[in-house]
Amino acid sequence: MTGAHRHVLVVAAVLLAATACGGGGAGGSSHAVSTAAPGGSTAPASTESPVCPNPEGQSCLGKLDAGTYTTKVFDPAITYAVPAGWWNYEDTPGNFLLVPPYGDLPGVNAGTSDYIGIYASVVAEAYSCSGQDQATGVLWKPGTIAHYIADRHGLATTTPRPVRVGGLKGVVLDIRLRHGAGLHCPGYAPRYYPIIVGVGRTGLDHGVIPHMVMRLYLLQQSGSILAVEVDDISDGGHLSRLSQIVHGISFAQA
């Protein structure tokens, strides 16, 4: 699989040409979907479930009208608001994907599209082309993982800082690939630096490539690290706009 990311399905036998095709058939409870625009009136929810345009996206909604929505399968449930034209391409137990109107699903994996991904359980990834190796000796804590990433040779990052997103506490940092750094892995972009890998119900292997900025929120959620990943392929020009969506989400509390 080419591009910025390689993604591992938890139960499907194929690899999705998109960003985080994880999850199994079992998952969280169903949640209602509101079609109200932020600040506007609420329209009656449709009784028909939309067809997910991504074969591995499970309960995804596809193209979205302006409004507020809640995931059906992802655990913990996510409530989020978007303007018109955004796409929801994944809603599985461990992977959730939003793509802005100017992006597309093939571009997520190819490293040519911005996106927002939310992943229920991640750990730091080892510096290798395997796509499966966890970094050894890194505790499963947001601050520990963030500082491990910030200290890696070949990466340029902001200083990890405390953050709260959707009711969960953690840290956030921006990650760039330094000039000339990165691995030359078959099936990846010419230069690729692995950052996080999914565990449990989350299937993914994500890193950075040239001209990409990854804004990574690492949040403590029960006994796992929940990641909110904002990928901007324009050297950071869209980060502020994309992050507005992130700071409008909320997670269901156990």
Secondary structure as a PSIPRED ss2 file (coil, helix, strand):
# PSIPRED VFORMAT (PSIPRED V4.0)

   1 M C   1.000  0.000  0.000
   2 T C   1.000  0.000  0.000
   3 G C   1.000  0.000  0.000
   4 A C   1.000  0.000  0.000
   5 H C   1.000  0.000  0.000
   6 R E   0.000  0.000  1.000
   7 H C   1.000  0.000  0.000
   8 V C   1.000  0.000  0.000
   9 L C   1.000  0.000  0.000
  10 V C   1.000  0.000  0.000
  11 V C   1.000  0.000  0.000
  12 A C   1.000  0.000  0.000
  13 A C   1.000  0.000  0.000
  14 V C   1.000  0.000  0.000
  15 L C   1.000  0.000  0.000
  16 L C   1.000  0.000  0.000
  17 A C   1.000  0.000  0.000
  18 A C   1.000  0.000  0.000
  19 T C   1.000  0.000  0.000
  20 A C   1.000  0.000  0.000
  21 C C   1.000  0.000  0.000
  22 G C   1.000  0.000  0.000
  23 G C   1.000  0.000  0.000
  24 G C   1.000  0.000  0.000
  25 G C   1.000  0.000  0.000
  26 A C   1.000  0.000  0.000
  27 G C   1.000  0.000  0.000
  28 G C   1.000  0.000  0.000
  29 S C   1.000  0.000  0.000
  30 S C   1.000  0.000  0.000
  31 H C   1.000  0.000  0.000
  32 A C   1.000  0.000  0.000
  33 V C   1.000  0.000  0.000
  34 S C   1.000  0.000  0.000
  35 T C   1.000  0.000  0.000
  36 A C   1.000  0.000  0.000
  37 A C   1.000  0.000  0.000
  38 P C   1.000  0.000  0.000
  39 G C   1.000  0.000  0.000
  40 G C   1.000  0.000  0.000
  41 S C   1.000  0.000  0.000
  42 T C   1.000  0.000  0.000
  43 A C   1.000  0.000  0.000
  44 P C   1.000  0.000  0.000
  45 A C   1.000  0.000  0.000
  46 S C   1.000  0.000  0.000
  47 T C   1.000  0.000  0.000
  48 E C   1.000  0.000  0.000
  49 S C   1.000  0.000  0.000
  50 P C   1.000  0.000  0.000
  51 V C   1.000  0.000  0.000
  52 C C   1.000  0.000  0.000
  53 P C   1.000  0.000  0.000
  54 N C   1.000  0.000  0.000
  55 P C   1.000  0.000  0.000
  56 E C   1.000  0.000  0.000
  57 G C   1.000  0.000  0.000
  58 Q E   0.000  0.000  1.000
  59 S C   1.000  0.000  0.000
  60 C C   1.000  0.000  0.000
  61 L C   1.000  0.000  0.000
  62 G E   0.000  0.000  1.000
  63 K E   0.000  0.000  1.000
  64 L C   1.000  0.000  0.000
  65 D C   1.000  0.000  0.000
  66 A C   1.000  0.000  0.000
  67 G E   0.000  0.000  1.000
  68 T E   0.000  0.000  1.000
  69 Y E   0.000  0.000  1.000
  70 T E   0.000  0.000  1.000
  71 T C   1.000  0.000  0.000
  72 K C   1.000  0.000  0.000
  73 V C   1.000  0.000  0.000
  74 F C   1.000  0.000  0.000
  75 D C   1.000  0.000  0.000
  76 P C   1.000  0.000  0.000
  77 A C   1.000  0.000  0.000
  78 I E   0.000  0.000  1.000
  79 T E   0.000  0.000  1.000
  80 Y E   0.000  0.000  1.000
  81 A E   0.000  0.000  1.000
  82 V E   0.000  0.000  1.000
  83 P C   1.000  0.000  0.000
  84 A C   1.000  0.000  0.000
  85 G C   1.000  0.000  0.000
  86 W C   1.000  0.000  0.000
  87 W E   0.000  0.000  1.000
  88 N E   0.000  0.000  1.000
  89 Y E   0.000  0.000  1.000
  90 E E   0.000  0.000  1.000
  91 D E   0.000  0.000  1.000
  92 T C   1.000  0.000  0.000
  93 P C   1.000  0.000  0.000
  94 G C   1.000  0.000  0.000
  95 N E   0.000  0.000  1.000
  96 F E   0.000  0.000  1.000
  97 L E   0.000  0.000  1.000
  98 L E   0.000  0.000  1.000
  99 V E   0.000  0.000  1.000
 100 P C   1.000  0.000  0.000
 101 P C   1.000  0.000  0.000
 102 Y C   1.000  0.000  0.000
 103 G C   1.000  0.000  0.000
 104 D C   1.000  0.000  0.000
 105 L H   0.000  1.000  0.000
 106 P H   0.000  1.000  0.000
 107 G H   0.000  1.000  0.000
 108 V H   0.000  1.000  0.000
 109 N H   0.000  1.000  0.000
 110 A H   0.000  1.000  0.000
 111 G C   1.000  0.000  0.000
 112 T C   1.000  0.000  0.000
 113 S C   1.000  0.000  0.000
 114 D C   1.000  0.000  0.000
 115 Y E   0.000  0.000  1.000
 116 I E   0.000  0.000  1.000
 117 G E   0.000  0.000  1.000
 118 I E   0.000  0.000  1.000
 119 Y E   0.000  0.000  1.000
 120 A C   1.000  0.000  0.000
 121 S C   1.000  0.000  0.000
 122 V E   0.000  0.000  1.000
 123 V E   0.000  0.000  1.000
 124 A E   0.000  0.000  1.000
 125 E E   0.000  0.000  1.000
 126 A C   1.000  0.000  0.000
 127 Y C   1.000  0.000  0.000
 128 S C   1.000  0.000  0.000
 129 C C   1.000  0.000  0.000
 130 S C   1.000  0.000  0.000
 131 G C   1.000  0.000  0.000
 132 Q C   1.000  0.000  0.000
 133 D C   1.000  0.000  0.000
 134 Q E   0.000  0.000  1.000
 135 A C   1.000  0.000  0.000
 136 T C   1.000  0.000  0.000
 137 G C   1.000  0.000  0.000
 138 V C   1.000  0.000  0.000
 139 L C   1.000  0.000  0.000
 140 W C   1.000  0.000  0.000
 141 K C   1.000  0.000  0.000
 142 P H   0.000  1.000  0.000
 143 G H   0.000  1.000  0.000
 144 T H   0.000  1.000  0.000
 145 I H   0.000  1.000  0.000
 146 A H   0.000  1.000  0.000
 147 H H   0.000  1.000  0.000
 148 Y H   0.000  1.000  0.000
 149 I H   0.000  1.000  0.000
 150 A H   0.000  1.000  0.000
 151 D C   1.000  0.000  0.000
 152 R C   1.000  0.000  0.000
 153 H C   1.000  0.000  0.000
 154 G C   1.000  0.000  0.000
 155 L E   0.000  0.000  1.000
 156 A E   0.000  0.000  1.000
 157 T E   0.000  0.000  1.000
 158 T C   1.000  0.000  0.000
 159 T C   1.000  0.000  0.000
 160 P C   1.000  0.000  0.000
 161 R E   0.000  0.000  1.000
 162 P E   0.000  0.000  1.000
 163 V E   0.000  0.000  1.000
 164 R E   0.000  0.000  1.000
 165 V E   0.000  0.000  1.000
 166 G C   1.000  0.000  0.000
 167 G C   1.000  0.000  0.000
 168 L E   0.000  0.000  1.000
 169 K E   0.000  0.000  1.000
 170 G E   0.000  0.000  1.000
 171 V E   0.000  0.000  1.000
 172 V E   0.000  0.000  1.000
 173 L E   0.000  0.000  1.000
 174 D E   0.000  0.000  1.000
 175 I E   0.000  0.000  1.000
 176 R E   0.000  0.000  1.000
 177 L E   0.000  0.000  1.000
 178 R C   1.000  0.000  0.000
 179 H C   1.000  0.000  0.000
 180 G C   1.000  0.000  0.000
 181 A C   1.000  0.000  0.000
 182 G C   1.000  0.000  0.000
 183 L E   0.000  0.000  1.000
 184 H C   1.000  0.000  0.000
 185 C C   1.000  0.000  0.000
 186 P C   1.000  0.000  0.000
 187 G C   1.000  0.000  0.000
 188 Y C   1.000  0.000  0.000
 189 A C   1.000  0.000  0.000
 190 P C   1.000  0.000  0.000
 191 R C   1.000  0.000  0.000
 192 Y E   0.000  0.000  1.000
 193 Y E   0.000  0.000  1.000
 194 P E   0.000  0.000  1.000
 195 I E   0.000  0.000  1.000
 196 I E   0.000  0.000  1.000
 197 V E   0.000  0.000  1.000
 198 G E   0.000  0.000  1.000
 199 V C   1.000  0.000  0.000
 200 G C   1.000  0.000  0.000
 201 R C   1.000  0.000  0.000
 202 T C   1.000  0.000  0.000
 203 G C   1.000  0.000  0.000
 204 L C   1.000  0.000  0.000
 205 D E   0.000  0.000  1.000
 206 H E   0.000  0.000  1.000
 207 G E   0.000  0.000  1.000
 208 V E   0.000  0.000  1.000
 209 I C   1.000  0.000  0.000
 210 P C   1.000  0.000  0.000
 211 H C   1.000  0.000  0.000
 212 M C   1.000  0.000  0.000
 213 V E   0.000  0.000  1.000
 214 M E   0.000  0.000  1.000
 215 R E   0.000  0.000  1.000
 216 L E   0.000  0.000  1.000
 217 Y E   0.000  0.000  1.000
 218 L E   0.000  0.000  1.000
 219 L E   0.000  0.000  1.000
 220 Q E   0.000  0.000  1.000
 221 Q E   0.000  0.000  1.000
 222 S C   1.000  0.000  0.000
 223 G C   1.000  0.000  0.000
 224 S E   0.000  0.000  1.000
 225 I E   0.000  0.000  1.000
 226 L E   0.000  0.000  1.000
 227 A E   0.000  0.000  1.000
 228 V E   0.000  0.000  1.000
 229 E E   0.000  0.000  1.000
 230 V E   0.000  0.000  1.000
 231 D E   0.000  0.000  1.000
 232 D E   0.000  0.000  1.000
 233 I C   1.000  0.000  0.000
 234 S C   1.000  0.000  0.000
 235 D C   1.000  0.000  0.000
 236 G C   1.000  0.000  0.000
 237 G C   1.000  0.000  0.000
 238 H C   1.000  0.000  0.000
 239 L H   0.000  1.000  0.000
 240 S H   0.000  1.000  0.000
 241 R H   0.000  1.000  0.000
 242 L H   0.000  1.000  0.000
 243 S H   0.000  1.000  0.000
 244 Q H   0.000  1.000  0.000
 245 I H   0.000  1.000  0.000
 246 V H   0.000  1.000  0.000
 247 H C   1.000  0.000  0.000
 248 G C   1.000  0.000  0.000
 249 I C   1.000  0.000  0.000
 250 S E   0.000  0.000  1.000
 251 F E   0.000  0.000  1.000
 252 A C   1.000  0.000  0.000
 253 Q C   1.000  0.000  0.000
 254 A C   1.000  0.000  0.000
